[in-house]
Each structure stands twice: as C-alpha cells, then as structure tokens.
Amino acid sequence: MHELLEQLNKSFDDKFKQEVSLTEITRFSLNLHRSAAIVVTNNYIYTLNKKLFSVNVNKLPLVSLEDIFMEDNKLKLKIAGEIYRLPVSSSKKNTVMKFVNEVKALKEK
C-alpha cells in the first residue's frame, strides 16, 4: 500500500498543497510521468499536469468517478461523462494497475 503513497515531485507537491483542504485525507499519490501526477483524497481526485511554466490542476469529485482504467500508456478516468487522460511512464505500469484496482475497490465501499 505504501507504494501507492509516493512523495510527489516538488512542483506537483507545491501546487497540490495550494489546492487541498486541511480536512482532506490523502489516500493515494503517484508520480505517473515526468509531466503528470495524481492524488486521491477521501473526497476528490486531483490530476496534476505540468505545462511549460506551470502546473495545471483538475479537482474532481471522487463520488463522480464512473470508471478508471489503463489504455495505451495512459491512465483514463471517466468522471461525470468526461474522459481525463494522464500519461504513464512504462516503469510505472504495474504500480498504476495496482492503483486502478485500489481506487475501484474504494469506490465500491
């Protein structure tokens, strides 16, 4: 389980700390790729994407997650009918598959 709670790269961590509420509990955090990370709290899924000079964050309600899966080196989340795609480095594939299974199990509770 600890492998699914990574220390985020500094730029991702700094941006996440700006966005997260003090009442949220981090369940999972993964550096997916040099340009992407994901954090799941008890209430939200945060996708972090590195752009040229900034990091963009999507704060998505966990209760709205309809599906999560890996396809073509991408982590895909279907939330409220929209598909979000995050690149996954090949060295992270096995870890991300464990993450997908854990998030699906979390949603079933």
N, C-alpha and C positions, 0 to 999 in steps of 0.2 A: 504494500500500500504506500510506503514512503517513496517509492519510485514515481508515484503519481503526484507528489507534492514537492516539486522542484523549486529551487530559488530561481526566480525569473532574472533574465538579463537586465542590467541596470536601467536601460531606457524603458523597458516594459514595466519593471517594478515601480519606477518613479511615477509613470502615468497611471498605473493601477491604483497606487496609493492616493492619488488625487481624486479618483473616481469612486472608490469603495466607501461604503458607510461603516462606521465603527461597530455597528450592530451585526454586521455580516460575518459569517464564519467561513473561511476558505476550506473547501473540501478537496479540491484538486487544482494544481497549477502545473502547466507544462510549457516548456520552450519547444515549439513544434518545428521551427525552422529559423534561420537567422533573421527572417522578416516577419515571423508570426509566433504568437503565444496565445494560450487560452487559460482562463481561470474560471472555476465553478465554485460559487459560494452556496450557502443554504437558500438564497433567493434568486440569484442571477448567474448568467453565463456572460463572461467578458471575453470578447475577442479583441486581440491587440495586433495591429498590423503596422509595421514600420514603413514609413514613406521616406522621401528624400531627407527632409529635415525635421520630421515629427513622427509621432505615433498616434494612429487613429484607434479609437475605442468604440466598440459596439457593446452596449449594456442591454442584454436580452433577458426577459423573464424566464426563469427555469420552468415555470408551470406551462409556458407556451411551447416548449420543446416537443415537436411531433416525432422527430426521428434524428438519429445521429449515426453516421457510417463512414467508412473509408472507401475511396474510389479514386483510382489513378493518381496516387501520391497526394491526395487531398483529403482533409477531414471535412465532411459535409454535415451541416446542421440544418434541419428543416424546422423553422420557427415561424409560427403564425402564417404558414403558406409560402414563406420566402426561404430560399436556399442560400446559406452562407458557406463560403469555401475558404479553407485555410491550407496553405502548403505545408507538407510534412516531409522532413528530410528522411532519406532512406534509412539512416541509422536509428530513427525513432519509430519506425513502423510497428514493431512488436509492442512497444510501450503504449503507443496510441491505440492499438487494438485492445489492450487491457483497459485503457481509459474509456473507450467506447462501451465496453461491457459493463464497467462500473457505473457509468452515467445512466445506461439503460436500466440497470438494477436499482439505482437511486430513484429514477422516475417511476418505477413500479411500486415503490413503497407508498 
